[in-house]
Amino acid sequence: MRRDKANYYLDLAEAVAQRGTCLRRLYGAVIVKDDEVISTGYVGAPRGRANCSDIGECVRMKMGVPRGERYELCRSVHAEANAIISASRDKMLGSSLYLVGTEVSTGEYVSNSCSCSMCKRMIINAGIERVYIRDNKDEYRMIMVQEWIDHDESVLGMLGY
């Protein structure tokens, strides 16, 4: 049976995630417009800096920081941010971002995954319209980015995801 397009692009994002260097979660992102891959990104330290997988330590894990909080402590650049950095805004206007995250410890998909508040702001400013997030090998959620604009968690005081 032929794979539907959303899962095809999510499969690509899952393959991209395998390049990740985080000790907690591996994420991959693929930005697509008009059935053309615009860019990809995975979780890793900025170019030239040591990755957590190289130094064998995660500061957030060591400090017991809950997921979705205190990303300023993280050594890595998120998958969504790396994909956005690698694309020009005119190509991202009206595009879709496909996101897959897995737990390093178990290989399971990240439960109730979503972009962090910093990545949401970048996705909004990049002009991306839709975000597809994998829940399991065949199921995903599609979020209209306008929802993140209309329901601003930073005003509501929400932390994490």
JOZIUR-V522375 format. One record per residue. N is the residue number from 1. SS is DSSP state (H for helix, E for strand, L for the rest). Layout:
((N;SS) (N;SS))
This chain:
((1;L) (2;L) (3;L) (4;L) (5;H) (6;H) (7;H) (8;H) (9;H) (10;H) (11;H) (12;H) (13;H) (14;H) (15;H) (16;H) (17;H) (18;L) (19;L) (20;L) (21;L) (22;L) (23;L) (24;L) (25;E) (26;E) (27;E) (28;E) (29;E) (30;E) (31;E) (32;E) (33;E) (34;L) (35;L) (36;E) (37;E) (38;E) (39;E) (40;E) (41;E) (42;E) (43;L) (44;E) (45;E) (46;L) (47;L) (48;L) (49;L) (50;L) (51;L) (52;H) (53;H) (54;H) (55;H) (56;L) (57;L) (58;L) (59;H) (60;H) (61;H) (62;H) (63;H) (64;L) (65;L) (66;L) (67;L) (68;L) (69;L) (70;L) (71;H) (72;H) (73;H) (74;L) (75;L) (76;E) (77;E) (78;L) (79;H) (80;H) (81;H) (82;H) (83;H) (84;H) (85;H) (86;L) (87;L) (88;L) (89;H) (90;H) (91;H) (92;H) (93;L) (94;L) (95;L) (96;E) (97;E) (98;E) (99;E) (100;E) (101;E) (102;E) (103;E) (104;L) (105;L) (106;L) (107;L) (108;L) (109;E) (110;L) (111;L) (112;L) (113;L) (114;L) (115;L) (116;L) (117;H) (118;H) (119;H) (120;H) (121;H) (122;H) (123;H) (124;H) (125;H) (126;H) (127;L) (128;L) (129;L) (130;E) (131;E) (132;E) (133;E) (134;E) (135;L) (136;L) (137;L) (138;L) (139;L) (140;E) (141;E) (142;E) (143;E) (144;E) (145;H) (146;H) (147;H) (148;H) (149;H) (150;H) (151;L) (152;L) (153;H) (154;H) (155;H) (156;H) (157;L) (158;L) (159;L) (160;L) (161;L))
